[in-house]
Amino acid sequence: MSPQGRLIVVSNRVNLPSGDGEESVGGLAMALAAALKAYSGLWFGWSGRTTETFTGDLHTETVGGVTAATIDLEEVDLDEYYNGYANKTLWPLFHYRIDLAAFDRAFDKGYTRVNRRFAATLAPLIRPDDVIWVHDYHLIPLAKELRALGVKNRIGFFLHIPWPAHQVMINLPRHRQLVEAMFDYDLAGFQTAEHQQAFEEYVLNEADGEVLRPGCLKGFGRVLETGAFSIGIDAEDFARMTHSSRARRMRNLMTAATVFRHLIVGVDRLDYSKGLEERFLGFEHFLAQNPDLRREVLMLQIAPVSRESVEAYQEIRGRLDALSGRINGEYSDVDWAPFRYVNKNYRRDELAGIYGAARVGLVTPLRDGMNLVAKEFVAAQDPEDPGVLVLSRFAGAARQMGDALLVNPNSPEEVADALKRAIHMEKPERIRRWEALYDGVQREDVTAWRDAFVAALTAEPHTARPAMAG
């Protein structure tokens, strides 16, 4: 980057972390804040508030060395752009749940309108030497809208969720227009090489595109650099957090609650992509197949509720409530229960303590861009007596974390077998696996992700070489 240029980060929501561990589950906000601390710049996005009439008025604040500029949206924007196109159309489609995707022209119009409003409000803030980094599926058309306003700066886009296969993507009405808007960016980044290849496949098949060279696509009459950049966590900071008073208190609490038992922990936002139903069924199968181990385990699933206004999320919550009740009803006794299912947020330092007390981290999404919970679990372990990570092979993190026990989350038998293996695993093997995993989490951390993407974005046009591949 130019010494005079700023880094402007744009995302749907702006959540400035306080830095004291109070933040709850959610890796994007922490990763973006860490990225911005290293560069002078700005974080731009929606405030999370609604207003009767859109004004474009900016709210600015600085927290923890990060400056944010936010705008309020109208209620109709929230319904059509956020709850509508982003969460009822793109999110399920990109996670291969075509059956849950809603295709409504009003959603499409709201999505275009809000991206245009973002661009119109952001454009006057941009200086000639600034570099703009746009994040996630909410804002795919933002570069197109900025270019229409005359913005010529380098603009990069990073997709935090999977890019779907070609045959899945073409289910989206006006899919061609959405993908064509990607070519207004200078660089499009994906979590893994698999997602990058899926994007390339679409361009080759639907836009008569061609690969000019690895990481450089031609389509729609334009050229776009692409790359795989696997997001990480601030591993050393999270490891340090395990020694905080709150983390120690939570670890002691969980250790006392599971005395003579092994703790299995899952932490996920309540979402159908996280494989929670399949995970519950896998644990139920484990209990059914291993009666001698029933009293030796306790599974804790933390699943903060999200997107409650979206019907699919209301339905999955009902199904999970029923499943958890069935498991405890079948396998509990008067003096113990095998399962705890909690719908509330916990601070990151408290989660660090919970992870540290666990014998098994159970991370089994049906499809996930990366999954930072897996990396946080590893960072929170005691090097002398670490727990075991059981990880879905469909999480982007699986490509980096081969020393976890990789499973197909759709198979209750595989999940149950992995739980049994993790519980019986001897300490030398647990330490060996953990050391390999933690080495990777440290090397491929948030700083490496940030630096690789910004370096590729700020390289001379048509010479960018993404330095990290998932």
Residue pairs with C-beta under 8 A, 6 or more apart in sequence:
1 7
1 39
1 131
1 454
1 458
2 129
2 458
4 129
5 127
5 129
5 130
5 131
6 39
6 40
6 41
6 42
6 127
6 129
6 130
6 131
7 35
7 36
7 39
7 40
7 41
7 42
7 130
7 131
7 133
7 454
8 41
8 42
8 43
8 44
8 122
8 125
8 126
8 130
8 131
8 132
8 133
9 32
9 35
9 36
9 41
9 42
9 43
9 44
9 133
9 135
10 43
10 44
10 45
10 118
10 122
10 132
10 133
10 134
10 135
10 139
10 142
11 28
11 32
11 43
11 45
11 134
11 135
11 136
11 138
11 139
12 45
12 46
12 82
12 86
12 135
12 136
12 138
12 139
13 29
13 45
13 46
13 48
14 43
14 44
14 45
14 46
14 47
14 48
14 68
14 70
15 23
15 26
15 29
16 29
16 33
16 43
16 61
16 63
16 64
16 66
16 68
17 23
17 29
17 30
17 33
17 63
17 64
18 63
18 64
19 64
21 241
21 244
21 246
21 247
21 347
21 348
21 349
21 350
21 352
22 347
22 348
22 349
23 29
23 30
23 347
23 348
24 304
24 345
24 346
24 347
24 348
25 267
25 268
25 269
25 302
25 304
25 345
25 346
25 348
25 351
25 373
26 269
27 231
27 233
27 370
27 372
27 373
27 376
28 135
28 136
28 160
30 233
30 234
30 348
30 446
31 231
31 232
31 233
31 372
31 446
31 449
31 450
32 43
32 135
33 43
33 64
33 66
34 234
34 446
34 447
34 450
35 133
35 446
35 450
35 454
36 43
36 66
37 64
37 65
37 66
38 447
38 450
39 454
41 67
41 130
42 67
42 68
42 69
42 125
43 66
43 67
43 68
43 69
44 68
44 69
44 70
44 118
44 121
44 122
44 125
45 68
45 70
45 71
45 118
46 70
46 71
46 72
46 73
46 82
47 59
47 70
47 71
47 72
48 70
49 72
49 73
50 72
50 73
50 74
50 75
50 77
50 78
51 72
51 73
51 74
52 74
52 75
53 74
54 71
54 72
54 73
54 74
54 77
54 117
55 72
56 71
56 117
56 120
56 121
57 71
57 72
58 69
58 70
58 71
58 121
59 69
59 70
59 71
59 72
60 67
60 68
60 69
60 70
61 67
61 68
62 68
69 125
71 117
71 118
71 121
73 81
73 82
73 114
73 117
76 110
77 110
77 113
77 114
77 117
79 110
80 106
80 107
80 109
80 110
80 111
80 113
81 107
81 110
81 111
81 113
81 114
81 138
82 114
82 138
83 307
83 309
83 310
84 102
84 104
84 106
84 107
84 110
84 111
85 107
85 108
85 110
85 111
86 111
86 137
86 138
87 307
87 310
88 100
88 101
88 102
88 104
88 107
88 310
88 312
89 101
89 102
89 103
89 104
89 107
89 108
89 172
90 137
90 172
91 137
91 161
91 273
92 98
92 99
92 100
92 101
92 272
92 312
93 101
93 164
93 168
93 169
93 171
93 172
94 137
94 161
94 162
94 163
94 164
95 161
95 162
95 164
95 272
95 273
95 366
95 367
96 162
96 164
96 168
96 366
96 367
97 272
97 273
98 168
98 171
100 272
100 312
101 171
101 172
103 172
103 173
105 173
108 173
108 174
111 141
112 141
115 139
115 140
115 141
115 142
115 144
115 145
116 145
118 139
118 142
118 145
119 142
119 145
119 146
119 148
119 149
119 151
120 145
120 149
122 146
123 146
123 149
123 150
123 151
126 132
126 146
126 151
126 153
128 153
129 153
130 153
131 153
131 154
131 155
131 156
131 454
131 457
131 458
132 143
132 146
132 151
132 153
132 154
132 155
132 156
133 155
133 156
133 157
133 158
133 453
133 454
133 457
134 142
134 143
134 155
134 156
134 157
134 158
134 185
135 157
135 158
135 160
136 158
136 159
136 160
136 161
137 159
137 160
137 161
139 157
140 157
140 178
140 181
140 182
141 178
141 181
142 157
143 155
143 157
143 181
143 182
143 184
143 185
144 181
144 184
146 155
146 184
147 184
154 186
154 187
154 457
154 458
155 184
155 185
155 186
156 185
156 186
156 187
156 188
156 189
156 453
156 454
156 456
156 457
157 182
157 185
157 187
157 188
157 189
158 188
158 189
158 190
158 229
158 453
159 188
159 189
159 190
159 191
159 195
159 369
160 191
160 231
160 369
160 370
161 191
161 368
161 369
162 191
162 195
162 198
162 367
162 368
162 369
162 396
163 169
163 190
163 195
163 196
163 198
163 199
164 198
165 198
165 201
166 198
166 201
166 202
166 205
166 206
169 175
169 179
169 198
169 202
170 202
170 206
172 178
175 206
176 206
176 207
179 199
179 202
179 203
179 206
179 207
179 219
180 207
180 219
180 220
182 188
182 199
182 224
183 219
183 220
183 222
183 223
183 224
184 222
185 224
186 224
186 225
186 457
186 461
186 464
187 224
187 225
187 226
187 227
187 453
187 456
187 457
187 464
187 466
188 199
188 224
188 225
188 226
188 227
189 226
189 227
189 228
189 229
189 453
189 456
189 466
190 196
190 199
190 226
190 227
190 228
190 229
190 470
191 228
191 229
191 230
191 231
191 369
191 370
191 396
191 470
192 228
192 230
192 369
192 370
192 396
192 399
192 470
193 228
193 399
193 469
193 470
194 396
194 399
194 470
195 228
195 369
195 396
195 470
196 226
196 227
196 228
199 226
200 209
200 211
200 217
200 226
203 209
203 217
203 219
204 210
204 211
207 219
207 220
208 219
209 217
209 218
209 219
209 220
210 217
210 218
210 219
211 217
211 218
212 218
212 223
215 225
215 226
215 227
215 464
215 465
215 466
216 223
216 224
216 225
216 226
216 462
217 223
217 224
217 225
217 226
218 224
223 462
225 456
225 462
225 464
225 466
226 466
227 453
227 456
227 464
227 466
227 468
227 469
228 466
228 468
228 469
228 470
229 449
229 452
229 453
229 456
229 466
229 468
229 470
230 370
230 396
230 397
230 399
230 400
230 444
230 449
230 468
230 469
230 470
231 369
231 370
231 372
231 446
231 449
232 372
232 375
232 441
232 444
232 445
232 446
232 447
232 448
232 449
233 372
233 375
233 376
233 379
233 441
233 445
233 446
234 445
234 446
234 447
235 375
235 379
235 438
235 441
235 442
235 445
236 442
236 445
238 348
238 352
238 376
238 379
238 380
239 379
239 380
241 247
241 348
241 349
241 352
241 380
242 248
242 251
242 352
242 353
242 355
242 356
242 379
242 380
244 349
244 352
246 347
246 349
246 350
246 353
247 349
247 350
247 352
247 353
247 356
248 353
249 353
250 349
250 350
250 351
250 352
250 353
250 354
250 357
251 353
251 354
251 356
251 357
252 353
253 353
254 263
254 300
254 353
254 354
254 357
254 358
255 357
257 298
258 298
258 357
260 296
261 295
261 296
261 297
261 298
262 296
262 297
262 298
262 359
262 360
262 423
263 297
263 298
263 299
263 300
263 357
263 358
263 359
263 360
264 283
264 297
264 298
264 299
264 300
264 358
264 359
264 360
264 362
264 419
265 299
265 300
265 301
265 302
265 354
265 355
265 357
265 358
265 360
265 361
265 362
265 377
266 276
266 279
266 299
266 300
266 301
266 302
266 303
266 361
266 362
266 363
266 364
267 301
267 302
267 303
267 351
267 354
267 355
267 373
268 274
268 276
268 301
268 302
268 303
268 363
268 365
268 373
269 303
269 304
269 306
270 276
270 303
270 304
270 305
270 306
270 313
270 316
270 317
270 320
270 343
271 306
271 307
271 313
271 316
272 312
272 313
272 316
272 366
273 365
273 366
273 367
273 368
274 303
274 364
274 365
274 366
274 368
275 364
275 365
275 366
275 392
275 409
275 410
276 301
276 303
276 316
276 320
277 316
277 319
277 320
277 323
278 364
278 366
278 409
278 410
278 412
278 415
279 301
279 362
279 364
279 409
279 415
280 301
280 320
280 323
280 324
280 327
281 323
281 412
281 415
282 364
282 409
282 411
282 412
282 414
282 415
282 416
282 419
283 299
283 327
283 338
283 339
283 362
283 415
283 416
283 419
284 323
284 326
284 327
284 330
284 331
284 412
285 412
285 413
285 415
285 416
286 293
286 297
286 415
286 416
286 419
286 420
287 293
287 294
287 327
287 330
287 331
287 338
289 416
289 420
290 416
290 420
293 420
293 423
294 331
294 338
295 336
296 423
297 338
297 419
297 423
298 337
298 338
298 339
298 340
299 338
299 339
299 340
299 362
300 340
300 342
300 354
300 358
301 324
301 339
301 340
301 341
301 342
302 342
302 344
302 346
302 351
302 354
303 320
303 341
303 342
303 343
304 343
304 344
304 345
305 313
305 317
305 343
306 313
307 313
308 314
317 343
320 341
321 341
324 339
324 341
327 338
327 339
328 337
328 338
328 339
331 337
331 338
331 339
332 338
346 354
348 376
351 376
351 380
352 376
352 380
353 380
355 361
355 376
355 377
355 380
355 381
355 387
356 380
356 381
356 382
358 377
358 387
359 387
359 388
359 422
359 423
360 387
360 388
360 389
360 390
360 419
360 422
360 423
361 373
361 374
361 377
361 378
361 387
361 388
361 389
361 390
362 390
362 415
362 419
363 371
363 373
363 374
363 377
363 389
363 390
363 391
363 392
363 395
363 397
364 390
364 391
364 392
364 407
364 409
364 415
365 371
365 392
365 394
365 395
365 409
366 392
366 394
366 409
366 410
367 394
367 395
368 392
368 394
368 395
368 396
368 397
369 396
370 395
370 396
370 397
370 470
371 391
371 392
371 395
371 396
371 397
372 397
374 389
374 391
374 395
374 397
374 401
374 404
375 397
375 401
375 441
377 387
377 389
378 389
378 401
378 434
378 437
378 438
378 441
379 438
379 441
381 387
381 434
381 438
383 431
383 434
383 435
383 438
384 431
385 427
385 430
386 430
386 431
386 433
386 434
387 422
387 430
387 434
388 404
388 405
388 422
388 425
388 430
388 433
389 401
389 404
389 405
389 433
389 437
390 404
390 405
390 407
390 415
390 418
390 419
390 422
391 397
391 398
391 401
391 404
391 405
391 406
391 407
392 398
392 406
392 407
392 408
392 409
393 406
393 407
393 408
394 408
394 409
396 470
398 404
398 406
399 470
400 440
400 444
400 470
401 437
401 440
403 432
403 433
403 434
403 436
403 437
404 433
404 437
405 418
405 421
405 422
407 414
407 415
407 418
408 414
409 415
444 468
448 468
449 468
451 467
452 466
452 467
452 468
453 466
453 468
455 467
456 464
456 465
456 466
456 467
457 464
459 465
